[in-house]
Amino acid sequence: MFRSTTKTKHDQAVLIEANKYYSAGYTVTADHNVFYPQPSKIGDFIPDVYAKRVVLGTLVEIVLEVETFDSVLSDEANKQAIAFRFWVNQYPERRNFKQVVV
């Protein structure tokens, strides 16, 4: 089956970001690859990468979404960003929502 270059870039970026957090000691789930289990939904969306670890006795959670230049301005990307930012803002330990554009 043919995979577009955009999809391949996206999936490679998801794996790179997941590996970065894993190497930093986070427990990682990641969508779109076979190396990590799939993250749970946040609102109606599955994030590309969810990472968590305990730092100085506090659970730190990070949500990351990879977008391509083709998708970053889409309604779907906007809805995901709103849902993930809302989720992050509910608790102080949810440190960040990051959007990476490839």
Secondary structure, DSSP 8 states (H G I E B T S, - for coil): ----HHHHHHHHHHHHHHHHHHHTT-EEEESSSSSS-----BTTB--SEEEEEEETTEEEEEEEEEE-TTTTTSHHHHHHHHHHHHHHHTSTTEEEEEEEE-
